[in-house]
Amino acid sequence: RLVQLPARLPPSLEALHLERNALCMLPDGIGRLHRLKTLMLSFNALQLLPASIGGLWELEELDVRNNQLVRIPRQVAGMRKLKQLVLRSNQLRSLPPEIAMLQRLHMLDLALNTSELNTTDYNTARESSRSDGASFYDRLQRDGVQAAVQSMFGQVTWTHYLHRAAGPHA
């Protein structure tokens, strides 16, 4: 099991699967993998993602489920091609408002985070993120995205799972 990554990785990488290791942090150099399309980091011990992750311009899928993340850097907005963002089962308390800038996002999974997950900033940002007058939420609904609120273990825990329905836009 890996406990750390080398500071430099081959820039030609398009997919990086690091599931089920013991990674506590990622090197800043991760943001220089400009061809990376898939980054799978589930079941590690990550507490933070480096700000440099915003340099992953070609990234389409990021899965960091089952880590110990307490926040997501605002630089996530740099990942303009991101389609799937899996943040399930972390310790997130809020989302950066910049997440509303991810116009290609089809799936956002925030289930099983802390009950204090605050999406107020995210909600405000999504309401003002569209110049055509449609809110981010409206755009997601128009594009066939369904929002669900789940109740876990008898407690009302606000979790959000947004997923684009299969259809002509998929």
Phi, psi and chi 1 to 4 in degrees:
 res  aa     phi    psi   chi1   chi2   chi3   chi4
   1 ARG       -  131.3  -69.2  174.8   26.1  130.7
   2 LEU   -76.0  137.3  -67.7  174.1      -      -
   3 VAL  -107.7  -17.3  -66.4      -      -      -
   4 GLN  -156.9  158.2   72.1  178.8   35.1      -
   5 LEU  -102.2  154.2  -68.7  177.8      -      -
   6 PRO   -64.2  153.7   13.5  -19.4      -      -
   7 ALA   -63.5  -30.2      -      -      -      -
   8 ARG  -120.4  132.8  -62.9 -179.8   63.7  100.7
   9 LEU  -121.8  156.4  -66.3  165.7      -      -
  10 PRO   -58.4  124.2  -19.7   28.9      -      -
  11 PRO   -66.8  -11.6   21.2  -28.5      -      -
  12 SER   -83.6   -3.4   59.5      -      -      -
  13 LEU   -60.0  135.4  -75.5  177.2      -      -
  14 GLU  -111.4  -20.9  -68.5 -173.1   11.3      -
  15 ALA  -141.4  138.6      -      -      -      -
  16 LEU  -136.6  113.0 -173.3   55.0      -      -
  17 HIS  -109.5  112.9  -69.2  -96.4      -      -
  18 LEU  -127.4   29.0  -64.4  164.9      -      -
  19 GLU   -63.0  150.9  -56.8   97.0  -36.6      -
  20 ARG    57.1   49.5  -61.7 -169.4 -174.8  -83.0
  21 ASN  -118.1 -162.0  -79.8  -69.3      -      -
  22 ALA  -125.1   38.8      -      -      -      -
  23 LEU   -72.6  129.0  -61.8  172.2      -      -
  24 CYS  -101.1  -23.3  -67.1      -      -      -
  25 MET  -153.6  161.9   60.0  179.8  -77.0      -
  26 LEU  -111.5  145.7  -63.5  175.3      -      -
  27 PRO   -70.8  151.6   25.5  -32.5      -      -
  28 ASP   -58.9  -27.3  -78.7  -25.7      -      -
  29 GLY   -62.3  -12.8      -      -      -      -
  30 ILE   -58.4  -30.9 -164.6   87.2      -      -
  31 GLY   -71.8   -8.1      -      -      -      -
  32 ARG   -92.4    3.6  -71.2 -169.0  -67.7  -90.1
  33 LEU   -87.5   69.2  -59.1  176.7      -      -
  34 HIS   -67.2  -13.8  -59.5  -60.9      -      -
  35 ARG   -96.0   -5.8  -66.7 -176.1 -177.5  176.8
  36 LEU   -63.1  128.0 -158.9   63.3      -      -
  37 LYS  -110.3  -27.1  -66.8 -178.3 -179.8 -171.8
  38 THR  -132.0  127.8  -57.6      -      -      -
  39 LEU  -131.6  110.7 -179.1   55.2      -      -
  40 MET  -111.3  113.6  -51.7  -58.9  -83.0      -
  41 LEU  -127.4   21.7  -65.0  162.5      -      -
  42 SER   -66.9  153.6   60.0      -      -      -
  43 PHE    58.4   54.1  -63.4   94.0      -      -
  44 ASN  -123.9 -157.5  -82.8  -75.7      -      -
  45 ALA  -127.6   32.8      -      -      -      -
  46 LEU   -65.9  131.8  -62.8  171.5      -      -
  47 GLN  -105.6  -28.1  -65.8  177.9  -11.2      -
  48 LEU  -141.4  151.8  -63.7  171.7      -      -
  49 LEU  -105.2  138.9  -65.9  175.3      -      -
  50 PRO   -68.6  150.2   25.7  -32.8      -      -
  51 ALA   -58.9  -28.6      -      -      -      -
  52 SER   -62.8  -13.6   66.3      -      -      -
  53 ILE   -59.9  -22.3 -158.5  162.6      -      -
  54 GLY   -64.5  -14.2      -      -      -      -
  55 GLY   -80.1   -0.3      -      -      -      -
  56 LEU   -85.6   70.5  -59.3  176.9      -      -
  57 TRP   -63.2  -29.2  -52.8  -48.9      -      -
  58 GLU   -93.9   -3.2  -63.1  -65.7  -39.8      -
  59 LEU   -61.7  130.0 -161.5   67.1      -      -
  60 GLU  -111.0  -26.2  -64.3  177.1    1.4      -
  61 GLU  -138.8  124.3 -177.3  178.0    7.2      -
  62 LEU  -127.7  120.2  175.7   59.2      -      -
  63 ASP  -122.7  109.9 -173.4  -20.4      -      -
  64 VAL  -121.9   30.0  -70.5      -      -      -
  65 ARG   -62.6  153.6   80.8 -178.8   78.0 -159.6
  66 ASN    56.1   55.0  -68.9   87.0      -      -
  67 ASN  -125.1 -157.1  -83.9  -77.5      -      -
  68 GLN  -126.4   32.5  -61.6  166.2   13.2      -
  69 LEU   -64.1  132.6  -63.7  173.2      -      -
  70 VAL  -105.2  -17.3  -65.6      -      -      -
  71 ARG  -158.0  163.1   66.9  178.4  175.5   82.8
  72 ILE  -114.8  131.6  -59.2  -61.2      -      -
  73 PRO   -66.7  146.9   23.9  -31.1      -      -
  74 ARG   -63.6  -21.2   62.4 -178.4  176.8   79.3
  75 GLN   -66.4   -7.2  -71.2   82.9   -3.9      -
  76 VAL   -55.1  -23.9   70.6      -      -      -
  77 ALA   -61.4  -20.8      -      -      -      -
  78 GLY   -70.8  -15.7      -      -      -      -
  79 MET   -86.7   67.9  -62.1 -175.2  -73.1      -
  80 ARG   -63.1  -21.0  -60.6  -73.5  179.8  162.3
  81 LYS   -98.1    5.2  -66.6 -171.4  177.4 -178.7
  82 LEU   -61.9  126.6 -162.9   62.9      -      -
  83 LYS  -109.1  -36.1  -66.1  178.2 -178.5  178.5
  84 GLN  -127.4  127.7  -65.3 -176.0    7.3      -
  85 LEU  -130.0  108.9  179.6   55.3      -      -
  86 VAL  -107.4  110.3 -178.7      -      -      -
  87 LEU  -115.3   12.8  -59.0  168.9      -      -
  88 ARG   -54.6  144.1  170.0 -175.6  -70.7  -96.3
  89 SER    58.0   57.5  -62.3      -      -      -
  90 ASN  -127.3 -158.6  -81.5  -74.6      -      -
  91 GLN  -120.3   32.2  -59.4  -60.7  -46.2      -
  92 LEU   -65.2  136.0  -64.5  174.6      -      -
  93 ARG  -111.2  -17.5  -64.1  177.8 -168.5  -90.3
  94 SER  -159.2  167.9   65.9      -      -      -
  95 LEU  -117.0  144.1  -72.2  177.3      -      -
  96 PRO   -71.4  142.1   27.0  -33.8      -      -
  97 PRO   -60.8  -23.9   10.6  -17.4      -      -
  98 GLU   -62.8  -16.8  -70.3   81.8    3.4      -
  99 ILE   -62.1  -24.3 -154.8  165.4      -      -
 100 ALA   -67.8  -13.5      -      -      -      -
 101 MET   -82.3   -6.9  -62.9  168.9   66.2      -
 102 LEU   -80.1   84.2  -61.2  173.6      -      -
 103 GLN   -68.3  -20.3  -61.9  -63.6  -49.5      -
 104 ARG   -97.7    2.0  -66.0 -172.8 -176.9 -174.9
 105 LEU   -64.3  122.8 -166.6   63.8      -      -
 106 HIS  -104.6  -30.3  -66.5  -97.2      -      -
 107 MET  -139.4  125.7 -166.2  -93.1  -72.6      -
 108 LEU  -129.9  114.9  171.9   60.1      -      -
 109 ASP  -113.3  111.9 -175.3  -10.4      -      -
 110 LEU  -116.7   13.7  -65.9  167.4      -      -
 111 ALA   -61.7  150.7      -      -      -      -
 112 LEU    61.7   37.8  -57.0  174.3      -      -
 113 ASN   -97.8 -171.1  -86.0  -79.1      -      -
 114 THR   -65.8  153.1   62.1      -      -      -
 115 SER   -68.3  -13.5   59.3      -      -      -
 116 GLU   -87.9    6.8  -62.6   91.7   24.7      -
 117 LEU   -51.8  117.0 -179.2   60.7      -      -
 118 ASN  -107.5  117.1  178.7   -2.6      -      -
 119 THR  -108.7   18.2   59.3      -      -      -
 120 THR   -58.6  -50.1  -56.8      -      -      -
 121 ASP   -61.7  -40.2  -69.6  -18.1      -      -
 122 TYR   -63.4  -44.7  167.9   68.0      -      -
 123 ASN   -62.2  -42.2  -69.2  -26.3      -      -
 124 THR   -63.1  -44.7  -58.7      -      -      -
 125 ALA   -64.9  -41.1      -      -      -      -
 126 ARG   -68.3  -29.2   73.9 -179.5 -178.1 -169.1
 127 GLU   -68.6  -30.1  -67.4  -58.1  -40.8      -
 128 SER  -109.4   12.5   61.8      -      -      -
 129 SER   -85.8   -9.6   67.2      -      -      -
 130 ARG  -112.1  129.8  -61.3  -72.8  -64.9  173.4
 131 SER   -78.8  -16.4   60.2      -      -      -
 132 ASP   -84.4    7.8   63.8    3.4      -      -
 133 GLY    90.4  -15.4      -      -      -      -
 134 ALA   -85.1  135.5      -      -      -      -
 135 SER   -72.7  163.4   70.6      -      -      -
 136 PHE   -56.5  -44.2 -177.1   66.6      -      -
 137 TYR   -62.1  -43.3 -179.8   76.5      -      -
 138 ASP   -60.5  -41.8  -70.8  -19.7      -      -
 139 ARG   -62.6  -42.3 -177.9  179.5   60.7   79.5
 140 LEU   -62.9  -43.1  -69.4  175.5      -      -
 141 GLN   -64.1  -43.4  -68.1  -66.9   61.7      -
 142 ARG   -62.2  -34.3 -175.3  174.9   59.7 -129.8
 143 ASP   -84.8    8.8  -71.2  -13.5      -      -
 144 GLY    90.1   21.5      -      -      -      -
 145 VAL   -90.3  137.9  177.4      -      -      -
 146 GLN  -109.1  138.8  -61.5  174.4   -3.5      -
 147 ALA  -108.5  140.0      -      -      -      -
 148 ALA  -136.5  143.0      -      -      -      -
 149 VAL  -111.7  125.6  177.3      -      -      -
 150 GLN  -105.2  151.1  -60.0  175.1  -19.9      -
 151 SER  -114.1  123.2  177.6      -      -      -
 152 MET  -113.0  136.3  -63.0  -67.8  178.9      -
 153 PHE    52.3   36.3  -52.6  109.4      -      -
 154 GLY    79.4  -10.8      -      -      -      -
 155 GLN  -100.4  145.5  -61.7  175.4  -19.8      -
 156 VAL   -80.1  107.1  176.5      -      -      -
 157 THR  -115.9  117.9  -57.6      -      -      -
 158 TRP   -76.4  111.3  -68.2   93.0      -      -
 159 THR  -125.1  156.0   58.0      -      -      -
 160 HIS  -127.2  132.1  -54.9  -90.6      -      -
 161 TYR  -134.3  110.3 -178.1   79.6      -      -
 162 LEU  -111.9  128.9  -58.0  172.7      -      -
 163 HIS  -144.1  129.8 -175.0   63.8      -      -
 164 ARG   -71.4  129.2  174.2 -180.0 -124.8  165.4
 165 ALA   -68.6  146.6      -      -      -      -
 166 ALA   -62.8  137.1      -      -      -      -
 167 GLY   178.2 -163.9      -      -      -      -
 168 PRO   -64.4  -20.3   21.6  -29.4      -      -
 169 HIS   -89.0   -7.7  -57.5  -67.8      -      -
 170 ALA   -69.5      -      -      -      -      -
